[in-house]
């Protein structure tokens, strides 16, 4: 979000955090790797022979390399705002395939209009202004192109959010957009036939400090405008830890919930309507009664 709210993200700080995280990211990227694999599986149900594939927010290339192997005839572009992440992605590509690495902002893509057949976006949308990034996705997709994405929903890190709320009044966990709001944004951007679904994945930790260390190593620390100024005192940390203990399981683990939203949508094959000066709309006959491609 770019408006002045406590949940507005400091994008400069976010890029700095991801650059710093690149060297150790793969050591703790259990969740991005698992969600990325599940998102890749959804491509099995799509008939698509893309000429240009873009892995949006590719990080260290966790999904870019499988995309290279899946679409052997395509140009695969790994795009990220953190140069250090791209450097790792470049090193992990197969020696016989070229991975084109591009440093750029998802909200202002350095890509031409209607230049991409497949946009693959694993855990990127929640770092962006939703309206801006979806509009950019729509702009760069070719007619008939596919957007396939995952993002995080409002119940993500709910235990950590509630525990910090018991300790102080600052923002320690980002706000995440509801699945239905993401779907509405896709429609407003004139992307066709959006399909959304959600699941919850729970990771477990011995203590909350291990969870927070993993988040920091992933570059997913707190960069909200309403974060605490300066260092958080020992007393507030202790209060947060004490509040988190209410979630400890009988097996002795602390859970961390992640609400994972999956979705896909298509760029229209042609404009769905042309609006006249009197406000009425003209729909091409070819658009009436058409059954779009869909995933199960």
C-alpha positions in Angstrom: 0.0 0.0 0.0 1.3 3.5 -0.8 -1.2 5.6 1.2 0.1 6.8 4.6 -1.2 4.1 6.9 0.6 2.2 9.7 0.6 -0.9 7.4 2.3 0.8 4.4 5.4 -1.1 3.6 8.8 0.6 3.3 9.8 -0.7 -0.1 13.4 0.5 0.2 13.8 -1.4 3.4 12.2 -4.5 1.9 14.7 -4.5 -1.0 17.5 -4.1 1.5 16.3 -7.0 3.6 16.0 -9.3 0.6 19.4 -8.4 -0.6 20.8 -9.3 2.8 18.8 -12.5 2.9 20.1 -13.9 -0.4 23.1 -15.8 0.9 21.2 -17.8 3.5 17.7 -17.7 2.0 17.7 -21.3 0.7 18.6 -22.7 4.2 15.2 -21.7 5.6 13.0 -21.4 2.5 10.8 -24.4 3.5 7.6 -22.6 2.9 8.4 -20.8 -0.3 9.8 -24.0 -1.7 6.7 -26.0 -0.8 4.2 -23.4 -2.0 6.1 -23.0 -5.2 6.0 -26.7 -5.8 2.3 -26.8 -5.3 1.8 -23.8 -7.6 4.0 -25.5 -10.3 1.8 -28.6 -10.1 -1.2 -26.5 -11.1 0.4 -25.9 -14.5 -0.1 -29.6 -15.2 -3.8 -28.8 -15.8 -3.1 -26.0 -18.3 -2.7 -26.4 -22.0 -0.1 -23.7 -22.7 2.9 -23.5 -24.9 4.4 -20.1 -23.8 7.1 -18.4 -25.8 8.0 -16.1 -22.9 7.7 -17.0 -19.2 8.4 -14.6 -16.4 9.0 -15.7 -12.8 7.9 -12.7 -10.8 9.8 -12.2 -7.6 12.0 -15.2 -8.4 14.1 -14.9 -5.2 17.0 -17.5 -5.5 15.4 -19.3 -8.5 13.4 -21.9 -6.5 10.7 -21.9 -9.2 12.6 -20.4 -12.1 14.7 -23.6 -12.6 11.7 -25.9 -12.7 10.1 -23.5 -15.2 13.2 -23.7 -17.4 12.8 -27.5 -17.4 9.1 -27.5 -18.0 9.1 -25.0 -20.9 12.2 -26.0 -22.8 11.4 -24.0 -25.9 10.5 -20.8 -24.0 12.5 -17.8 -23.0 12.4 -17.8 -19.2 12.9 -14.5 -17.4 13.7 -14.4 -13.6 12.7 -11.0 -12.3 13.3 -9.7 -8.8 14.0 -6.3 -7.1 17.0 -7.7 -5.2 20.2 -8.0 -7.3 21.7 -10.4 -4.7 18.8 -12.8 -5.1 19.2 -12.7 -8.9 22.9 -13.5 -8.6 22.0 -16.7 -6.7 19.3 -17.6 -9.2 21.7 -17.2 -12.1 24.2 -19.6 -10.5 21.7 -22.4 -10.0 20.4 -22.5 -13.5 21.2 -25.7 -15.6 24.4 -25.1 -17.6 22.6 -25.9 -20.9 19.8 -23.4 -20.4 19.9 -19.6 -20.3 18.0 -17.9 -17.5 17.5 -14.2 -18.3 17.8 -12.3 -15.1 16.1 -8.8 -14.8 16.2 -6.5 -11.8 12.9 -4.7 -11.6 9.9 -3.6 -9.5 6.7 -5.6 -9.8 4.7 -2.4 -9.5 6.6 -0.9 -12.5 7.7 -3.8 -14.6 10.6 -3.2 -17.0 8.7 -5.2 -19.6 6.9 -4.2 -22.8 3.2 -4.2 -23.2 1.7 -7.6 -24.2 5.1 -9.3 -24.1 4.5 -12.3 -21.8 2.6 -15.6 -22.2 2.9 -16.8 -18.6 3.4 -14.8 -15.5 4.3 -17.0 -12.5 4.3 -15.3 -9.2 5.1 -17.2 -6.0 4.5 -15.2 -2.8 4.9 -11.7 -4.2 1.6 -10.0 -4.2 1.5 -9.4 -0.5 4.6 -7.3 -0.7 3.0 -4.9 -3.3 0.3 -2.4 -3.8 -2.4 -4.9 -5.0 -4.0 -2.6 -7.6 -0.7 -1.4 -9.1 0.9 -4.8 -9.4 -2.3 -6.5 -10.9 -2.6 -3.6 -13.4 1.1 -4.2 -14.4 0.4 -8.0 -14.8 -2.5 -7.2 -17.1 -0.4 -4.8 -19.1 2.4 -7.2 -19.9 0.3 -10.3 -20.6 -0.3 -11.1 -24.2 -3.9 -11.9 -25.2 -4.7 -15.4 -24.0 -1.7 -15.2 -21.5 -1.9 -16.8 -18.1 -1.3 -15.3 -14.6 -0.6 -18.0 -12.0 0.1 -16.9 -8.5 0.2 -17.5 -4.8 0.1 -15.0 -2.0 -0.6 -14.9 1.8 -4.0 -14.2 3.4 -5.1 -12.5 6.6 -4.7 -15.4 9.0 -1.0 -15.6 8.2 1.1 -15.5 11.4 -2.0 -14.9 13.4 -0.4 -16.4 16.6 2.5 -14.0 16.3 0.2 -11.0 15.6 -2.0 -11.7 18.6 1.0 -12.3 20.9 2.6 -9.0 19.9 -0.8 -7.2 20.4 -0.7 -8.4 24.0 2.7 -6.9 24.4 2.4 -3.4 22.9 0.4 -1.3 20.4 2.9 -1.3 17.5 2.6 -3.2 14.3 4.9 -6.3 14.2 3.1 -8.4 11.5 2.1 -7.1 8.1 -1.5 -6.9 6.9 -2.5 -9.4 4.3 -5.3 -9.0 1.7 -8.3 -11.3 1.8 -8.7 -13.8 -1.1 -11.9 -12.2 -2.2 -10.3 -8.7 -2.4 -7.6 -10.2 -4.6 -10.2 -11.7 -6.9 -12.0 -8.3 -7.1 -8.7 -6.7 -8.1 -8.2 -9.2 -10.9 -11.6 -8.4 -12.2 -11.0 -4.6 -12.0 -7.9 -5.1 -14.1 -10.0 -6.9 -16.7 -8.3 -10.2 -16.2 -10.7 -13.0 -17.2 -12.1 -16.0 -15.4 -10.2 -15.6 -12.1 -10.2 -18.8 -10.0 -9.1 -18.6 -6.3 -8.7 -21.1 -3.5 -7.0 -21.2 -0.1 -5.3 -23.6 2.3 -3.6 -23.2 5.7 -0.1 -24.5 6.2 1.3 -24.7 9.8 4.9 -24.8 10.6 6.1 -25.7 14.1 8.9 -24.3 16.2 10.5 -25.1 19.6 10.2 -21.4 20.5 9.1 -18.1 19.0 12.6 -16.8 18.7 13.3 -19.6 16.1 10.3 -18.5 14.1 11.4 -14.8 14.1 15.0 -15.8 13.1 13.6 -17.8 10.1 11.5 -14.8 9.1 14.5 -12.5 9.3 16.7 -14.9 7.3 14.0 -15.1 4.6 14.1 -11.3 4.4 10.5 -11.3 5.7 11.0 -9.0 8.7 8.8 -6.2 9.7 9.0 -3.2 7.3 5.6 -1.7 8.0 5.4 2.1 8.6 3.9 1.4 12.1 6.7 -0.8 13.3 8.3 0.1 16.6 10.8 3.0 16.4 14.3 1.8 17.5 14.9 -1.5 19.3 12.1 -3.4 21.1 12.8 -3.6 24.8 13.4 -6.8 26.6 10.2 -6.5 28.6 8.0 -6.4 25.5 9.8 -9.4 24.0 9.1 -11.3 27.2 5.5 -10.3 27.2 5.1 -11.5 23.6 6.8 -14.8 24.3 4.6 -15.4 27.3 1.5 -14.6 25.2 2.6 -17.0 22.5 2.8 -19.9 25.0 -1.0 -20.3 25.0 -0.6 -21.8 21.5 1.9 -24.5 22.5 0.7 -28.0 21.5 0.6 -31.1 23.6 3.6 -32.3 21.7 5.5 -29.2 22.9 5.6 -27.2 19.6 4.6 -23.6 18.9 2.6 -23.4 15.7 2.9 -20.6 13.0 -0.1 -20.5 10.7 0.2 -19.4 7.1 -3.0 -18.8 5.0 -1.9 -19.5 1.5 -4.0 -18.1 -1.4 -3.7 -19.6 -4.9 -5.1 -18.1 -8.0 -5.0 -17.8 -11.8 -6.6 -15.6 -14.4 -6.3 -15.1 -18.2 -5.6 -12.0 -20.3 -8.6 -11.7 -22.6 -8.1 -12.8 -26.2 -9.5 -9.5 -27.3 -11.2 -6.5 -25.6 -14.4 -7.7 -23.9 -16.3 -4.6 -24.7 -16.0 -1.1 -26.2 -17.8 1.6 -24.5 -19.7 4.2 -26.5 -20.0 7.9 -25.7 -23.6 7.4 -24.5 -22.3 4.9 -21.9 -23.6 1.8 -23.6 -21.2 -1.0 -24.3 -20.6 -3.1 -27.5 -19.7 -6.7 -27.0 -18.2 -8.7 -29.9 -20.4 -11.7 -30.8 -17.3 -13.9 -30.4 -17.4 -13.2 -26.7 -20.9 -14.3 -26.1 -21.4 -17.8 -24.8 -17.7 -18.7 -24.8 -16.5 -21.2 -22.3 -13.1 -20.2 -21.1 -10.3 -22.6 -20.2 -10.3 -23.4 -16.5 -8.4 -25.4 -14.0 -10.1 -28.1 -11.9 
